[in-house]
């Protein structure tokens, strides 16, 4: 090695120009195992990257996260604190629409007369309200699926049976109306 740490010696240049041998492959394998143990790739990172890239070419207005609600404490009554902690409220705003969603960690079904995309026990339910929102076409994109529904005359929508994971709302104008498509930042549900 030379005195200058940035300039490789002729021997180092020759080694770098050569092909990988079993010693090199063993060293790389040990190095990979070391980093997998010390600093593993975060769970779901690959899914989040693919998810973010999938909306890369969508020309849309991006909503901003306005606030994230904190569960209220339950002082008395039949409700348990665990139930209150399982629900959270998030509000998104853009130049054209404001949408509030409540995410509840239960399966269940939507109330009668409320547009719903189905339900299954043990999954997340998303109750949403948009203004203006009558007839708004709502899509909830998750890592492996897309859930769609249409908001009622009051801008209310329910999407039931959503698995936990990264999700993003795509809000499209009501059929036959003009306006931009609005996407929200991704959030963990």
Rosetta constraint file for C-alpha pairs under 8 A:
AtomPair CA 1 CA 5 HARMONIC 7.76 0.50
AtomPair CA 1 CA 8 HARMONIC 6.54 0.50
AtomPair CA 1 CA 9 HARMONIC 5.11 0.50
AtomPair CA 1 CA 11 HARMONIC 7.99 0.50
AtomPair CA 1 CA 12 HARMONIC 7.45 0.50
AtomPair CA 2 CA 7 HARMONIC 6.87 0.50
AtomPair CA 2 CA 8 HARMONIC 6.72 0.50
AtomPair CA 2 CA 9 HARMONIC 5.66 0.50
AtomPair CA 8 CA 12 HARMONIC 5.66 0.50
AtomPair CA 8 CA 13 HARMONIC 6.15 0.50
AtomPair CA 9 CA 13 HARMONIC 6.21 0.50
AtomPair CA 10 CA 14 HARMONIC 6.20 0.50
AtomPair CA 11 CA 15 HARMONIC 6.26 0.50
AtomPair CA 12 CA 16 HARMONIC 6.07 0.50
AtomPair CA 13 CA 17 HARMONIC 6.19 0.50
AtomPair CA 14 CA 18 HARMONIC 6.38 0.50
AtomPair CA 20 CA 24 HARMONIC 5.64 0.50
AtomPair CA 20 CA 25 HARMONIC 6.75 0.50
AtomPair CA 21 CA 25 HARMONIC 6.29 0.50
AtomPair CA 22 CA 26 HARMONIC 5.99 0.50
AtomPair CA 23 CA 27 HARMONIC 6.18 0.50
AtomPair CA 24 CA 28 HARMONIC 6.18 0.50
AtomPair CA 25 CA 29 HARMONIC 6.07 0.50
AtomPair CA 26 CA 30 HARMONIC 6.21 0.50
AtomPair CA 27 CA 31 HARMONIC 6.11 0.50
AtomPair CA 28 CA 32 HARMONIC 6.07 0.50
AtomPair CA 29 CA 33 HARMONIC 6.26 0.50
AtomPair CA 30 CA 34 HARMONIC 6.12 0.50
AtomPair CA 31 CA 35 HARMONIC 6.39 0.50
AtomPair CA 32 CA 36 HARMONIC 6.11 0.50
AtomPair CA 33 CA 37 HARMONIC 6.20 0.50
AtomPair CA 34 CA 38 HARMONIC 6.06 0.50
AtomPair CA 35 CA 39 HARMONIC 5.26 0.50
AtomPair CA 35 CA 40 HARMONIC 6.36 0.50
AtomPair CA 36 CA 40 HARMONIC 4.39 0.50
AtomPair CA 36 CA 41 HARMONIC 7.26 0.50
AtomPair CA 41 CA 45 HARMONIC 7.02 0.50
AtomPair CA 44 CA 48 HARMONIC 6.14 0.50
AtomPair CA 45 CA 49 HARMONIC 6.20 0.50
AtomPair CA 46 CA 50 HARMONIC 6.27 0.50
AtomPair CA 47 CA 51 HARMONIC 5.98 0.50
AtomPair CA 47 CA 143 HARMONIC 6.54 0.50
AtomPair CA 48 CA 52 HARMONIC 6.12 0.50
AtomPair CA 48 CA 143 HARMONIC 7.78 0.50
AtomPair CA 48 CA 166 HARMONIC 6.94 0.50
AtomPair CA 49 CA 53 HARMONIC 6.18 0.50
AtomPair CA 50 CA 54 HARMONIC 6.06 0.50
AtomPair CA 51 CA 55 HARMONIC 7.12 0.50
AtomPair CA 51 CA 142 HARMONIC 7.98 0.50
AtomPair CA 51 CA 143 HARMONIC 6.43 0.50
AtomPair CA 52 CA 56 HARMONIC 6.77 0.50
AtomPair CA 52 CA 186 HARMONIC 7.86 0.50
AtomPair CA 59 CA 181 HARMONIC 7.63 0.50
AtomPair CA 60 CA 180 HARMONIC 6.29 0.50
AtomPair CA 60 CA 181 HARMONIC 4.97 0.50
AtomPair CA 60 CA 182 HARMONIC 5.38 0.50
AtomPair CA 60 CA 183 HARMONIC 6.45 0.50
AtomPair CA 61 CA 94 HARMONIC 7.25 0.50
AtomPair CA 61 CA 180 HARMONIC 6.43 0.50
AtomPair CA 61 CA 181 HARMONIC 6.10 0.50
AtomPair CA 61 CA 182 HARMONIC 4.63 0.50
AtomPair CA 61 CA 183 HARMONIC 6.29 0.50
AtomPair CA 62 CA 94 HARMONIC 6.70 0.50
AtomPair CA 62 CA 182 HARMONIC 5.58 0.50
AtomPair CA 62 CA 183 HARMONIC 4.97 0.50
AtomPair CA 62 CA 184 HARMONIC 5.81 0.50
AtomPair CA 62 CA 185 HARMONIC 7.37 0.50
AtomPair CA 63 CA 92 HARMONIC 5.70 0.50
AtomPair CA 63 CA 93 HARMONIC 5.13 0.50
AtomPair CA 63 CA 94 HARMONIC 4.48 0.50
AtomPair CA 63 CA 95 HARMONIC 7.97 0.50
AtomPair CA 63 CA 182 HARMONIC 6.36 0.50
AtomPair CA 63 CA 183 HARMONIC 5.88 0.50
AtomPair CA 63 CA 184 HARMONIC 4.84 0.50
AtomPair CA 63 CA 185 HARMONIC 6.93 0.50
AtomPair CA 64 CA 92 HARMONIC 5.28 0.50
AtomPair CA 64 CA 93 HARMONIC 5.24 0.50
AtomPair CA 64 CA 94 HARMONIC 6.21 0.50
AtomPair CA 64 CA 184 HARMONIC 6.75 0.50
AtomPair CA 64 CA 185 HARMONIC 7.08 0.50
AtomPair CA 65 CA 90 HARMONIC 7.35 0.50
AtomPair CA 65 CA 91 HARMONIC 6.03 0.50
AtomPair CA 65 CA 92 HARMONIC 4.59 0.50
AtomPair CA 65 CA 93 HARMONIC 6.61 0.50
AtomPair CA 65 CA 184 HARMONIC 7.62 0.50
AtomPair CA 65 CA 185 HARMONIC 7.23 0.50
AtomPair CA 66 CA 90 HARMONIC 7.48 0.50
AtomPair CA 66 CA 91 HARMONIC 5.30 0.50
AtomPair CA 66 CA 92 HARMONIC 5.33 0.50
AtomPair CA 66 CA 93 HARMONIC 6.33 0.50
AtomPair CA 67 CA 90 HARMONIC 5.91 0.50
AtomPair CA 67 CA 91 HARMONIC 5.61 0.50
AtomPair CA 67 CA 92 HARMONIC 7.60 0.50
AtomPair CA 68 CA 88 HARMONIC 7.31 0.50
AtomPair CA 68 CA 89 HARMONIC 5.78 0.50
AtomPair CA 68 CA 90 HARMONIC 4.49 0.50
AtomPair CA 68 CA 91 HARMONIC 6.63 0.50
AtomPair CA 69 CA 88 HARMONIC 5.76 0.50
AtomPair CA 69 CA 89 HARMONIC 4.76 0.50
AtomPair CA 69 CA 90 HARMONIC 6.05 0.50
AtomPair CA 70 CA 88 HARMONIC 6.43 0.50
AtomPair CA 70 CA 89 HARMONIC 7.45 0.50
AtomPair CA 71 CA 84 HARMONIC 5.78 0.50
AtomPair CA 71 CA 85 HARMONIC 5.46 0.50
AtomPair CA 71 CA 87 HARMONIC 6.76 0.50
AtomPair CA 71 CA 88 HARMONIC 6.18 0.50
AtomPair CA 72 CA 84 HARMONIC 6.64 0.50
AtomPair CA 72 CA 85 HARMONIC 7.87 0.50
AtomPair CA 73 CA 81 HARMONIC 6.68 0.50
AtomPair CA 73 CA 84 HARMONIC 7.19 0.50
AtomPair CA 74 CA 79 HARMONIC 6.93 0.50
AtomPair CA 74 CA 80 HARMONIC 6.82 0.50
AtomPair CA 74 CA 81 HARMONIC 5.64 0.50
AtomPair CA 74 CA 84 HARMONIC 7.16 0.50
AtomPair CA 79 CA 83 HARMONIC 6.75 0.50
AtomPair CA 79 CA 84 HARMONIC 7.60 0.50
AtomPair CA 80 CA 84 HARMONIC 6.78 0.50
AtomPair CA 81 CA 85 HARMONIC 6.25 0.50
AtomPair CA 82 CA 86 HARMONIC 6.40 0.50
AtomPair CA 83 CA 87 HARMONIC 7.16 0.50
AtomPair CA 86 CA 104 HARMONIC 5.79 0.50
AtomPair CA 86 CA 105 HARMONIC 5.24 0.50
AtomPair CA 87 CA 102 HARMONIC 6.63 0.50
AtomPair CA 87 CA 103 HARMONIC 5.39 0.50
AtomPair CA 87 CA 104 HARMONIC 4.27 0.50
AtomPair CA 87 CA 105 HARMONIC 6.29 0.50
AtomPair CA 88 CA 102 HARMONIC 5.54 0.50
AtomPair CA 88 CA 103 HARMONIC 5.39 0.50
AtomPair CA 88 CA 104 HARMONIC 6.75 0.50
AtomPair CA 89 CA 100 HARMONIC 6.97 0.50
AtomPair CA 89 CA 101 HARMONIC 5.61 0.50
AtomPair CA 89 CA 102 HARMONIC 4.26 0.50
AtomPair CA 89 CA 103 HARMONIC 6.31 0.50
AtomPair CA 90 CA 100 HARMONIC 5.73 0.50
AtomPair CA 90 CA 101 HARMONIC 5.38 0.50
AtomPair CA 90 CA 102 HARMONIC 6.41 0.50
AtomPair CA 91 CA 98 HARMONIC 7.27 0.50
AtomPair CA 91 CA 99 HARMONIC 5.71 0.50
AtomPair CA 91 CA 100 HARMONIC 4.20 0.50
AtomPair CA 91 CA 101 HARMONIC 6.31 0.50
AtomPair CA 92 CA 98 HARMONIC 5.76 0.50
AtomPair CA 92 CA 99 HARMONIC 5.21 0.50
AtomPair CA 92 CA 100 HARMONIC 6.26 0.50
AtomPair CA 92 CA 184 HARMONIC 6.87 0.50
AtomPair CA 93 CA 97 HARMONIC 6.09 0.50
AtomPair CA 93 CA 98 HARMONIC 4.38 0.50
AtomPair CA 93 CA 99 HARMONIC 6.40 0.50
AtomPair CA 94 CA 98 HARMONIC 6.26 0.50
AtomPair CA 94 CA 182 HARMONIC 7.59 0.50
AtomPair CA 96 CA 132 HARMONIC 7.96 0.50
AtomPair CA 96 CA 180 HARMONIC 7.88 0.50
AtomPair CA 97 CA 130 HARMONIC 6.71 0.50
AtomPair CA 97 CA 131 HARMONIC 5.70 0.50
AtomPair CA 97 CA 132 HARMONIC 6.01 0.50
AtomPair CA 97 CA 133 HARMONIC 7.67 0.50
AtomPair CA 97 CA 182 HARMONIC 7.96 0.50
AtomPair CA 98 CA 130 HARMONIC 5.57 0.50
AtomPair CA 98 CA 131 HARMONIC 5.46 0.50
AtomPair CA 98 CA 132 HARMONIC 7.40 0.50
AtomPair CA 99 CA 128 HARMONIC 6.80 0.50
AtomPair CA 99 CA 129 HARMONIC 5.58 0.50
AtomPair CA 99 CA 130 HARMONIC 4.24 0.50
AtomPair CA 99 CA 131 HARMONIC 6.57 0.50
AtomPair CA 100 CA 128 HARMONIC 5.59 0.50
AtomPair CA 100 CA 129 HARMONIC 5.36 0.50
AtomPair CA 100 CA 130 HARMONIC 6.49 0.50
AtomPair CA 101 CA 126 HARMONIC 6.38 0.50
AtomPair CA 101 CA 127 HARMONIC 5.48 0.50
AtomPair CA 101 CA 128 HARMONIC 4.21 0.50
AtomPair CA 101 CA 129 HARMONIC 6.51 0.50
AtomPair CA 102 CA 126 HARMONIC 5.72 0.50
AtomPair CA 102 CA 127 HARMONIC 5.17 0.50
AtomPair CA 102 CA 128 HARMONIC 6.36 0.50
AtomPair CA 103 CA 124 HARMONIC 6.64 0.50
AtomPair CA 103 CA 125 HARMONIC 5.79 0.50
AtomPair CA 103 CA 126 HARMONIC 4.73 0.50
AtomPair CA 103 CA 127 HARMONIC 6.58 0.50
AtomPair CA 103 CA 189 HARMONIC 7.08 0.50
AtomPair CA 104 CA 124 HARMONIC 5.60 0.50
AtomPair CA 104 CA 125 HARMONIC 5.19 0.50
AtomPair CA 104 CA 126 HARMONIC 6.51 0.50
AtomPair CA 105 CA 122 HARMONIC 7.41 0.50
AtomPair CA 105 CA 123 HARMONIC 6.36 0.50
AtomPair CA 105 CA 124 HARMONIC 4.62 0.50
AtomPair CA 105 CA 125 HARMONIC 6.53 0.50
AtomPair CA 106 CA 121 HARMONIC 6.62 0.50
AtomPair CA 106 CA 122 HARMONIC 5.52 0.50
AtomPair CA 106 CA 123 HARMONIC 5.55 0.50
AtomPair CA 106 CA 124 HARMONIC 5.36 0.50
AtomPair CA 106 CA 125 HARMONIC 6.33 0.50
AtomPair CA 107 CA 119 HARMONIC 6.04 0.50
AtomPair CA 107 CA 120 HARMONIC 5.06 0.50
AtomPair CA 107 CA 121 HARMONIC 3.87 0.50
AtomPair CA 107 CA 122 HARMONIC 4.92 0.50
AtomPair CA 107 CA 123 HARMONIC 4.72 0.50
AtomPair CA 107 CA 124 HARMONIC 5.89 0.50
AtomPair CA 107 CA 125 HARMONIC 6.22 0.50
AtomPair CA 107 CA 160 HARMONIC 6.78 0.50
AtomPair CA 107 CA 161 HARMONIC 5.99 0.50
AtomPair CA 108 CA 119 HARMONIC 6.13 0.50
AtomPair CA 108 CA 120 HARMONIC 6.53 0.50
AtomPair CA 108 CA 121 HARMONIC 6.02 0.50
AtomPair CA 108 CA 125 HARMONIC 7.58 0.50
AtomPair CA 108 CA 160 HARMONIC 7.36 0.50
AtomPair CA 109 CA 118 HARMONIC 7.12 0.50
AtomPair CA 109 CA 119 HARMONIC 5.57 0.50
AtomPair CA 109 CA 120 HARMONIC 7.83 0.50
AtomPair CA 109 CA 160 HARMONIC 6.62 0.50
AtomPair CA 110 CA 114 HARMONIC 6.26 0.50
AtomPair CA 110 CA 115 HARMONIC 7.62 0.50
AtomPair CA 110 CA 116 HARMONIC 6.10 0.50
AtomPair CA 110 CA 119 HARMONIC 7.97 0.50
AtomPair CA 110 CA 158 HARMONIC 6.49 0.50
AtomPair CA 110 CA 160 HARMONIC 7.25 0.50
AtomPair CA 114 CA 152 HARMONIC 7.01 0.50
AtomPair CA 114 CA 156 HARMONIC 7.39 0.50
AtomPair CA 114 CA 157 HARMONIC 6.58 0.50
AtomPair CA 114 CA 158 HARMONIC 6.89 0.50
AtomPair CA 115 CA 149 HARMONIC 6.62 0.50
AtomPair CA 115 CA 150 HARMONIC 6.49 0.50
AtomPair CA 115 CA 151 HARMONIC 6.52 0.50
AtomPair CA 115 CA 152 HARMONIC 6.53 0.50
AtomPair CA 115 CA 156 HARMONIC 7.80 0.50
AtomPair CA 115 CA 157 HARMONIC 5.58 0.50
AtomPair CA 115 CA 158 HARMONIC 6.02 0.50
AtomPair CA 116 CA 149 HARMONIC 6.32 0.50
AtomPair CA 116 CA 157 HARMONIC 6.59 0.50
AtomPair CA 116 CA 158 HARMONIC 4.74 0.50
AtomPair CA 116 CA 159 HARMONIC 5.21 0.50
AtomPair CA 116 CA 160 HARMONIC 6.56 0.50
AtomPair CA 117 CA 147 HARMONIC 6.61 0.50
AtomPair CA 117 CA 148 HARMONIC 6.35 0.50
AtomPair CA 117 CA 149 HARMONIC 5.79 0.50
AtomPair CA 117 CA 158 HARMONIC 6.89 0.50
AtomPair CA 117 CA 159 HARMONIC 4.91 0.50
AtomPair CA 117 CA 160 HARMONIC 5.86 0.50
AtomPair CA 117 CA 161 HARMONIC 7.83 0.50
AtomPair CA 118 CA 159 HARMONIC 6.71 0.50
AtomPair CA 118 CA 160 HARMONIC 5.16 0.50
AtomPair CA 118 CA 161 HARMONIC 6.10 0.50
AtomPair CA 119 CA 123 HARMONIC 7.72 0.50
AtomPair CA 119 CA 125 HARMONIC 7.72 0.50
AtomPair CA 119 CA 159 HARMONIC 7.63 0.50
AtomPair CA 119 CA 160 HARMONIC 4.29 0.50
AtomPair CA 119 CA 161 HARMONIC 3.96 0.50
AtomPair CA 119 CA 162 HARMONIC 7.68 0.50
AtomPair CA 120 CA 160 HARMONIC 7.07 0.50
AtomPair CA 120 CA 161 HARMONIC 4.69 0.50
AtomPair CA 121 CA 161 HARMONIC 7.21 0.50
AtomPair CA 122 CA 161 HARMONIC 7.87 0.50
AtomPair CA 123 CA 160 HARMONIC 7.52 0.50
AtomPair CA 123 CA 161 HARMONIC 5.01 0.50
AtomPair CA 123 CA 162 HARMONIC 5.47 0.50
AtomPair CA 123 CA 163 HARMONIC 5.25 0.50
AtomPair CA 123 CA 164 HARMONIC 6.91 0.50
AtomPair CA 124 CA 160 HARMONIC 6.51 0.50
AtomPair CA 124 CA 161 HARMONIC 5.80 0.50
AtomPair CA 124 CA 162 HARMONIC 4.99 0.50
AtomPair CA 124 CA 163 HARMONIC 6.03 0.50
AtomPair CA 124 CA 164 HARMONIC 6.57 0.50
AtomPair CA 124 CA 189 HARMONIC 7.31 0.50
AtomPair CA 125 CA 158 HARMONIC 7.24 0.50
AtomPair CA 125 CA 159 HARMONIC 5.93 0.50
AtomPair CA 125 CA 160 HARMONIC 4.42 0.50
AtomPair CA 125 CA 161 HARMONIC 6.10 0.50
AtomPair CA 125 CA 162 HARMONIC 6.34 0.50
AtomPair CA 126 CA 158 HARMONIC 5.64 0.50
AtomPair CA 126 CA 159 HARMONIC 5.13 0.50
AtomPair CA 126 CA 160 HARMONIC 6.24 0.50
AtomPair CA 126 CA 162 HARMONIC 7.84 0.50
AtomPair CA 127 CA 156 HARMONIC 7.54 0.50
AtomPair CA 127 CA 157 HARMONIC 5.99 0.50
AtomPair CA 127 CA 158 HARMONIC 4.54 0.50
AtomPair CA 127 CA 159 HARMONIC 6.59 0.50
AtomPair CA 128 CA 155 HARMONIC 7.93 0.50
AtomPair CA 128 CA 156 HARMONIC 5.61 0.50
AtomPair CA 128 CA 157 HARMONIC 5.11 0.50
AtomPair CA 128 CA 158 HARMONIC 6.11 0.50
AtomPair CA 129 CA 133 HARMONIC 7.36 0.50
AtomPair CA 129 CA 151 HARMONIC 7.99 0.50
AtomPair CA 129 CA 154 HARMONIC 7.79 0.50
AtomPair CA 129 CA 155 HARMONIC 5.26 0.50
AtomPair CA 129 CA 156 HARMONIC 4.38 0.50
AtomPair CA 129 CA 157 HARMONIC 6.36 0.50
AtomPair CA 130 CA 151 HARMONIC 8.00 0.50
AtomPair CA 130 CA 155 HARMONIC 4.83 0.50
AtomPair CA 130 CA 156 HARMONIC 6.47 0.50
AtomPair CA 131 CA 155 HARMONIC 6.11 0.50
AtomPair CA 132 CA 155 HARMONIC 6.63 0.50
AtomPair CA 133 CA 151 HARMONIC 6.44 0.50
AtomPair CA 133 CA 152 HARMONIC 7.70 0.50
AtomPair CA 133 CA 153 HARMONIC 7.33 0.50
AtomPair CA 133 CA 154 HARMONIC 6.58 0.50
AtomPair CA 133 CA 155 HARMONIC 3.84 0.50
AtomPair CA 133 CA 156 HARMONIC 7.34 0.50
AtomPair CA 134 CA 151 HARMONIC 5.88 0.50
AtomPair CA 134 CA 152 HARMONIC 5.58 0.50
AtomPair CA 134 CA 153 HARMONIC 4.30 0.50
AtomPair CA 134 CA 154 HARMONIC 5.56 0.50
AtomPair CA 134 CA 155 HARMONIC 4.63 0.50
AtomPair CA 134 CA 156 HARMONIC 7.88 0.50
AtomPair CA 134 CA 174 HARMONIC 7.11 0.50
AtomPair CA 135 CA 150 HARMONIC 5.73 0.50
AtomPair CA 135 CA 151 HARMONIC 4.99 0.50
AtomPair CA 135 CA 152 HARMONIC 5.81 0.50
AtomPair CA 135 CA 153 HARMONIC 6.32 0.50
AtomPair CA 135 CA 155 HARMONIC 6.99 0.50
AtomPair CA 135 CA 173 HARMONIC 7.51 0.50
AtomPair CA 135 CA 174 HARMONIC 4.65 0.50
AtomPair CA 135 CA 175 HARMONIC 7.15 0.50
AtomPair CA 136 CA 150 HARMONIC 5.66 0.50
AtomPair CA 136 CA 151 HARMONIC 5.15 0.50
AtomPair CA 136 CA 152 HARMONIC 7.87 0.50
AtomPair CA 136 CA 155 HARMONIC 6.99 0.50
AtomPair CA 136 CA 171 HARMONIC 6.70 0.50
AtomPair CA 136 CA 172 HARMONIC 6.02 0.50
AtomPair CA 136 CA 173 HARMONIC 5.23 0.50
AtomPair CA 136 CA 174 HARMONIC 4.48 0.50
AtomPair CA 136 CA 175 HARMONIC 7.81 0.50
AtomPair CA 137 CA 148 HARMONIC 7.44 0.50
AtomPair CA 137 CA 149 HARMONIC 6.21 0.50
AtomPair CA 137 CA 150 HARMONIC 4.59 0.50
AtomPair CA 137 CA 151 HARMONIC 6.46 0.50
AtomPair CA 137 CA 171 HARMONIC 5.87 0.50
AtomPair CA 137 CA 172 HARMONIC 4.99 0.50
AtomPair CA 137 CA 173 HARMONIC 6.19 0.50
AtomPair CA 137 CA 174 HARMONIC 5.87 0.50
AtomPair CA 137 CA 175 HARMONIC 7.75 0.50
AtomPair CA 138 CA 148 HARMONIC 5.66 0.50
AtomPair CA 138 CA 149 HARMONIC 5.36 0.50
AtomPair CA 138 CA 150 HARMONIC 5.70 0.50
AtomPair CA 138 CA 151 HARMONIC 6.99 0.50
AtomPair CA 138 CA 157 HARMONIC 7.93 0.50
AtomPair CA 138 CA 169 HARMONIC 7.02 0.50
AtomPair CA 138 CA 170 HARMONIC 6.04 0.50
AtomPair CA 138 CA 171 HARMONIC 4.88 0.50
AtomPair CA 138 CA 172 HARMONIC 6.43 0.50
AtomPair CA 139 CA 146 HARMONIC 6.60 0.50
AtomPair CA 139 CA 147 HARMONIC 5.57 0.50
AtomPair CA 139 CA 148 HARMONIC 4.38 0.50
AtomPair CA 139 CA 149 HARMONIC 6.57 0.50
AtomPair CA 139 CA 169 HARMONIC 5.73 0.50
AtomPair CA 139 CA 170 HARMONIC 5.04 0.50
AtomPair CA 139 CA 171 HARMONIC 6.40 0.50
AtomPair CA 140 CA 146 HARMONIC 5.76 0.50
AtomPair CA 140 CA 147 HARMONIC 5.07 0.50
AtomPair CA 140 CA 148 HARMONIC 6.35 0.50
AtomPair CA 140 CA 159 HARMONIC 7.97 0.50
AtomPair CA 140 CA 167 HARMONIC 6.55 0.50
AtomPair CA 140 CA 168 HARMONIC 5.66 0.50
AtomPair CA 140 CA 169 HARMONIC 4.60 0.50
AtomPair CA 140 CA 170 HARMONIC 6.32 0.50
AtomPair CA 141 CA 145 HARMONIC 6.19 0.50
AtomPair CA 141 CA 146 HARMONIC 4.54 0.50
AtomPair CA 141 CA 147 HARMONIC 6.41 0.50
AtomPair CA 141 CA 167 HARMONIC 5.44 0.50
AtomPair CA 141 CA 168 HARMONIC 5.21 0.50
AtomPair CA 141 CA 169 HARMONIC 6.28 0.50
AtomPair CA 141 CA 170 HARMONIC 7.47 0.50
AtomPair CA 142 CA 146 HARMONIC 6.06 0.50
AtomPair CA 142 CA 165 HARMONIC 6.94 0.50
AtomPair CA 142 CA 166 HARMONIC 5.81 0.50
AtomPair CA 142 CA 167 HARMONIC 4.47 0.50
AtomPair CA 142 CA 168 HARMONIC 6.67 0.50
AtomPair CA 143 CA 165 HARMONIC 7.10 0.50
AtomPair CA 143 CA 166 HARMONIC 6.29 0.50
AtomPair CA 143 CA 167 HARMONIC 7.01 0.50
AtomPair CA 147 CA 159 HARMONIC 7.08 0.50
AtomPair CA 147 CA 162 HARMONIC 7.86 0.50
AtomPair CA 148 CA 159 HARMONIC 7.59 0.50
AtomPair CA 149 CA 157 HARMONIC 7.12 0.50
AtomPair CA 149 CA 158 HARMONIC 7.63 0.50
AtomPair CA 149 CA 159 HARMONIC 7.12 0.50
AtomPair CA 150 CA 157 HARMONIC 6.65 0.50
AtomPair CA 151 CA 155 HARMONIC 4.99 0.50
AtomPair CA 151 CA 156 HARMONIC 5.07 0.50
AtomPair CA 151 CA 157 HARMONIC 4.66 0.50
AtomPair CA 152 CA 156 HARMONIC 5.37 0.50
AtomPair CA 152 CA 157 HARMONIC 6.50 0.50
AtomPair CA 163 CA 189 HARMONIC 7.96 0.50
AtomPair CA 164 CA 188 HARMONIC 7.43 0.50
AtomPair CA 164 CA 189 HARMONIC 5.23 0.50
AtomPair CA 165 CA 188 HARMONIC 5.38 0.50
AtomPair CA 165 CA 189 HARMONIC 5.36 0.50
AtomPair CA 166 CA 186 HARMONIC 6.37 0.50
AtomPair CA 166 CA 187 HARMONIC 5.56 0.50
AtomPair CA 166 CA 188 HARMONIC 4.48 0.50
AtomPair CA 166 CA 189 HARMONIC 6.20 0.50
AtomPair CA 167 CA 186 HARMONIC 5.42 0.50
AtomPair CA 167 CA 187 HARMONIC 5.47 0.50
AtomPair CA 167 CA 188 HARMONIC 6.15 0.50
AtomPair CA 167 CA 189 HARMONIC 6.64 0.50
AtomPair CA 168 CA 183 HARMONIC 7.17 0.50
AtomPair CA 168 CA 184 HARMONIC 5.84 0.50
AtomPair CA 168 CA 185 HARMONIC 6.23 0.50
AtomPair CA 168 CA 186 HARMONIC 4.58 0.50
AtomPair CA 168 CA 187 HARMONIC 6.42 0.50
AtomPair CA 169 CA 183 HARMONIC 5.71 0.50
AtomPair CA 169 CA 184 HARMONIC 5.40 0.50
AtomPair CA 169 CA 185 HARMONIC 7.85 0.50
AtomPair CA 169 CA 186 HARMONIC 7.76 0.50
AtomPair CA 170 CA 181 HARMONIC 7.00 0.50
AtomPair CA 170 CA 182 HARMONIC 5.80 0.50
AtomPair CA 170 CA 183 HARMONIC 4.52 0.50
AtomPair CA 170 CA 184 HARMONIC 6.70 0.50
AtomPair CA 171 CA 181 HARMONIC 5.68 0.50
AtomPair CA 171 CA 182 HARMONIC 5.02 0.50
AtomPair CA 171 CA 183 HARMONIC 6.22 0.50
AtomPair CA 172 CA 179 HARMONIC 7.86 0.50
AtomPair CA 172 CA 180 HARMONIC 7.00 0.50
AtomPair CA 172 CA 181 HARMONIC 4.64 0.50
AtomPair CA 172 CA 182 HARMONIC 6.52 0.50
AtomPair CA 173 CA 177 HARMONIC 6.11 0.50
AtomPair CA 173 CA 178 HARMONIC 6.42 0.50
AtomPair CA 173 CA 179 HARMONIC 5.77 0.50
AtomPair CA 173 CA 180 HARMONIC 6.90 0.50
AtomPair CA 173 CA 181 HARMONIC 6.62 0.50
AtomPair CA 174 CA 178 HARMONIC 7.93 0.50
